[in-house]
Amino acid sequence: MAACCCLSTCKEGAITSTHAHVKVRAFNLTENERKDLKAAWSEEGNAVFHYHCWKYLTSASRGKNPDMKLSDLEVQLVQEAAKTAEYHDEEEKVKDEAKRIAQMIRSADYCIGFTGAGISTAAGIGDFRGIDGKWTERDKKKEYGEKGVKKSAKKSYGSYRPTYTHEALVKLMEMGHIKHLISQNTDGLHRLSGFPHSKLSELHGNSFIEKCEKCGAQYERPFSYRSVSGNSSVPPKCCKRCKINHRTGRMCEKKECNGYLMNTIINFGDYLEDEVLSGATQNAKKADLVLCLGTTLQVTPASDLVQMGKKPIKLILCNRQSTPYDALCYEKEKGQLAPNGVRIFGDCDRLMKEVMLNMLGIENLVEWEQGREERMKQYDERRK
C-alpha cells in the first residue's frame, strides 16, 4: 500500500507492506473541526497509522503520554475510532505464519473451516463490525446522528462473486484437507463457489435458498429472495421470534402441497435450524484444527463451535479486529516452543494467497489461479 501515516509527529511517513498498521474511522468532521488536530483525520473521520503511532495516539487520549496533549474533540475521535479499529500485520509475519499454517493443515486429521462476513468484503459485501460495517453504521448514527453516517452505494445481492478465499477453501476441500465448512454468512457465495451442500453448514441461512413452511422442501434459486418479489397475494406472516415476515411470496412446487415458501435467513431472535446446528456441532467436535476466517466470533451459539474440537485446541484465526478467542491462538503446551494456533490480523485474501502458495507450489498455484476467469463465467451462468 502507498498510504501515509496520519499522525503529525510520525517520522517514518509512508506505510508500506513492511509495516504493521491500523485503519480507523470515528465520525464526520467539518473543515473547521479538522484544524489543529494531532492526526490528519478525513472529513468522514477516517485515518490510517503505523501500529506504534496508533498506540502512541491512544496512550495520549488516556492522558498517559506527557509528550502529546490532545483536544477534547480529538480524545473523542480516538476513543470512537478505537471501538472498530482494523489491524493489519506486516507482510513478513503473514508470509512466515502462512508457511506454518500450511504445515498445520497438511498434518491435521480433521481440519474444518469457519467463516464470517470478513471473507466477503473483497467481493464488495459489507461486514458487520468493521469500520464501515452494518452494526458500526447503526451505532454511529444512533450516537452522532448524520455525523456518523457514511454514504455508500448498494448493489444487488446477485451481482456478488466468490473471493480468492472462497475459492481457496474449495480447493483445500478438493485436496482432502478441509473436511467440513461452517459459515455464518447468508450471501450464498460458498455454494456458488462450488462447496458441496453435504460438507457445508450455513448457520444463518442462505439468501438464495427458499424453504416450504409446510413440507420443508428446499429450492436453490439463481436470484436472492431480497431482489425478486413473489406473489403479493400471499399473506405475510410475522415471525413470533424476530418479528419479521419470512414468506417470500412464492409457493411450494410439490404437487398437492401448496405451502408457502419462506426465506431461510436466521434473524436476531430466531433459533438456528436444529439440523444445521447439529451437523455443524458434530463436525466441530471431530476437529483437530479450525481455520477461522473473517469473523469477530461474537455471535453465539455459532462462536462456541470453534472450541469444541479435540484438545489442545488448534485455532488459526485471521480477521482485522480483536476477538474473544485471540488468547486461545497463543496457548502453548508444556515444553512447546510454538503456540498451538496462529493469529493473523489483516485481510483473508492476503493470507490465503500465501497459504495456497505453500500448499500448491508456484507452478500449480499459477495454473489454479489462471482458472479463475473460467470459474467466473460459471458463476455468472448460475446467477442468470
Steps between C-alpha positions, in 0.01 A plus 500: 500500500611860449327688781658751735469476876249755627684581823660844469810403701568177305862486382454212252224648285406237243331178604628210293443125506790471746303691764226380732228761479153594623200639313239687701183703460342734753227741381450777245688826553456852365795672335535727803498206743784332313737790571768477769458126561796270563383262228386567144143368528294502179160668471339162577725442800727246330869466571784248465800466728809291553415260780742668742370847405144393577611366839672833564182690414270278708737539793472878464119475493514338846725774634796261530727668245659820640652583160162539327197696617175434313196725480172374640376451143799287404471292816142428396616416146762253621266334748230455236747377238649246742166317525529365144873535422622262230851357539732373226817302565819565305564294187792307649286366783221399263743307279672329791173397664356382167779241481408371846129503418560290188692246706225490763237440231704216346552339839139524618275195497176698508533867407181706479442852377298768676416821314338837560417814306864606474572250223240669278612863539736454205191415293345834596267375774518697823582331828335569835756633746771644274562874467220519239299201626123476532494508880774764505285725279197440722689583819665811358170636369337435836772688686599772253200533268588593142859573609545127542359395163717402205329499161552192284335356190321167531521220244271212425584189705504295182786705356759386756753229419724272711829642622847347497433363848174333394681325216798407716268324746345301214847403375610387847180296527565339160855416612350317798626740767180677607240248610215740577424871482286693747391848394311787659449665159170522314641628169498160327859536378623173648236305307567707188875431523431126490512396863269195522188522712591177679819655639357845577308627801351844433401591855312817418338389177551580133341790311467282189317211666127487576328244719138385508352571840261206454702205362857629549604470133789730407561689174832655402439802278723694259364816663492628857164505674587863584507607134205315342152555640248219502121501477364795695184300576696271735408613850799611711565319825686676778757275667431474872871511582658757267178692415587486127303342215699205358256421216634581155170507309567175313336160539636149538540323166417156636169359381217524752716687753418861413696622801646847531872541438708690750858627500753306706662803665554484876435846642580618851254330727458195275626159604756324281360210299544182709622294205757760394631563851516127572710433189731790581540382860582142400775617266632759746546228763707290258733787410866499593555827311268795437572748220299803608475786249330839495303499824518674837344191664253701704173330401397195699436211476694513173824622658492219759570247224865600450604359837304173498770295328773271624731639767728682490298741286688598185346819364620695196330838511517777241297818498555873550369544854553350843281207610421325829704201377831673421673369813410143402722530191807576713463217753789254522537151635762439768846487342369622165670793326234587241143588601219257424335742260569797274361855527521725193351848475408613150311406185416134447585508128849626581563213739340231285711593198810424705346183645409371154850573373635274775234235441529483120845625404548780248425306178180338624395828664534692173302235314222504761484879516481526120183291514315778684390666176320185391356452848363854491312415181348200675393719792335744260308216336367380833379847594306561177 
